[in-house]
Amino acid sequence: MKNILFLFVLFLTAFTISCDDSFLDENKKRMEGYNLDVPLFVEPVSQFTEVSITLPDLKNKDFKVFQYPKIIHFESFDGSIDETGKLTLKIKVDAFDRPLQIEPINLGNIILNIEEFGLLSIKVQSVNWGTPNVSISDNLIDFDIDYNDRIFEIRNSATGVLFYKLVKKPSWIKEIRNYYISNDFIEIDSVKALGPGGIMPCLISTNIENLTPGVHEDVIVFETSDPANPVLTINVKIRIRSYENPTSMIPIEGTVMDAEFDKSTNTLFFVTQNPAKLTSYNIVSKIKKEKLLDRNPYCISLSEDKTKLILGATERLEIYNRSDIQKEETIDLEFVVSDAVDGNNGLYYFCNPNYEVFSYNSSTKTLLKHTSGWEYVIDGDIMLKLKGKPYILLSKKGYSPNGIKLVNISDKTKMQFAKNWHSGFGDKYWTTEDQIYVFSQMGTVYRLPNENTGTDIYKIGQLIPYESSYEYFYDFKWFEHSAATSKIWASYDLRDWSKKNIIIGFDDKTYERKQEIEMNDYVATVNGKRDYYMTLARYIFSSGSGNEVVVVKNVTESNVNAWHLEIIDVTK
Amino acid sequence: MKQKNITLSLLLLCLTASLSAQFVDQKTPRFRISASGGLGYLIASGQEDISGVVNKEAIDKANRDLRLATNLNSDAYYLFEEGWGLGVKYLFQKTSAEADDIIVDIQDNAHYMVMDIWEKDYVNYVGPSLFGYSTVGNNDNLFLISSLSFGYAWLRSEAYVLNQNVLVTGGNFGMNAEIGLDYLFTPSFGVGVNLGYLMSYFSKVKMTDGVNKVEQTLDKDSRYNASNVHLSIGLRYYLNK
């Protein structure tokens, strides 16, 4: 009977247990849901592969996969987060369509049910960025002294997506940004993307506030996703000026009116107005001699024997000893002397702005006017004495074509017209040292006409100041021939084309451009502002050896006198 | 279903045979009480094709597990000398199964859901029962018995599915038929073995998750069929023999 009772108790217990509804209370427990900020990136893989994420706040908790994208297969749906918070999953991923694009493809979510935490949703994404091929437009950006913004390009020539990151730039590089989008900055450690075949034009600007005078060089470094070019380096360079002129630039007071150079002694002579002064400067000994003048000078030339300086001034012709620039003779006149030469026959020939030509015999103190009549008038205001010959070439400023006249000075009492060539030379013409060739202001080269030249004068060459095939009427400022180096030096105003004016060294036989030297800026105070100003060479002279050129130049600002001379080593 | 009808016919045949043994002259007990336990096998299987389940083998195993029932039953009869009796039959049956990592396509074209499921089904059956018995052999300690009961069955199904606990309850009329042998060690006490068939369907059920309740009438294909053939052994107690 006891056994039967026991069985009844067993029955009752089973019945009671089977009526317990408390398990439904589990449904009332609220399960929280969270999204993980960082996606899990996957790609097709046929073998189970470990992927992991770190959840530092969920150490040592069990988890179970609750939901997952269909293309993923798990080795196990259960797992544990280890003591470091590392959650590891072993997954296989089926093949799926992976278009090449910057943006990741969303493949769904893995939802994990984590013990005592809730549901954690992990976004599953995939990216196919291919293989990029990066290049950069410039390996060197030289801001030099203008500090203007520069542009360089980052290029991706392959079909892959390029990612790049600026990792280093000097402090004086203010910013690098998208050239087209003003607020799209390329910041340090900020990753940027560039699609296949894309070009990123970058604007780079400087901040020189804290830079000391001198040259500063540094590098800009990008890290890229191109396995062949993981690092891109751009050298950057900037020059900070001291606002002091170098010692090689020698200031000249006043306005330079004319200059002459004696190659045998490497001495420069020039005359200035305001103050009226004659100055000599030996470029070797650096000895400078100055002589204040009574009248404003207009021109200066060396006598053929290089012993005298003939100086034309207001109503005066003055003769100076070359070596000590002491005045030897004064010829008072009633006009301004615009040009003057030594006739090497005891006479000085000179002219005035009215194209009247005169001579002065130092021995007899006789002044003769040679301009008269209507036919074959001897006139001009530009004079050139042919070396070793009793001939002077005359021409006129302000006429085009001004032509050139050959005048015989064998007769000291009367200049005799010899020949005339109707061709344009400009306001001045220059010859080679041997006076075989002459260069017009427009850059045309002629054989220098003489008494044996026919009635026609033929152009035999053209000096072109920059890369061009056009034989144009260029406007050269000065020519200088160096027989020692077989070079023709020329000054040209490039302001319309470039930020620098230049002097150009031409081959004196082929007339090819061989050398180009930018003119240094000059520190001057213009309208109260002390700054660097662009300069233009007005006179160029080559030293006897040809290794240096002496450049007499002025700033290009209008109506500003900031004349100076600069000696430039042209062997470098 | 065909198998179920054959079993029922066999049981009724045995009951008839038992009643026909009433002419045996012997000392008749007045009461018989039994308590048994055993195993049952449900004649119907669970739903085989569940929409969206990817790894069907896990569901198949659970379905197989759900067909195997543990069974406790008890009855008490007043016996008449003619070899029959009247009494009451109680039967308790439990089936359970669980399956981990069931993968379900949630029909969003992108995701699968992973879930563990379990199910525990309890059926309690009570009903008046007609009992038949006859002595086998000359020792007066071995009885061939049979019973036929019509009664009421209660279903209680506890399940965990889609991360939610669900309780399904229902009730319906049912029938139980058994045949067996009782062997008495003493004049009053012995053991017995029964082979029975419980027929029970539940078409109208109540479902609740503890918050919401739903009443649902299941169609013929999805009704819960607890019918099973069960074999049990247990203790037998004869009073006033």
Interface residues (C-beta under 8 A of the other chain):
Chain A: M1 N3 I4 L7 F8 L10 F11 A14 F15 S18 C19 D21 F23 L24 D25 E26 N27 K28 M31 K64 V65 F66 Q67 Y68 P69 K70 F77 L107 G108 N109 N113
Chain B: I33 A35 L72 S74 Y90 F92 K94 D101 D105 I106 A110 H111 Y112 M113 V114 M115 Y122 N124 R156 E158 N163 Q164 N165 L167 T208 D209 G210 V211 G234 L235 Y237
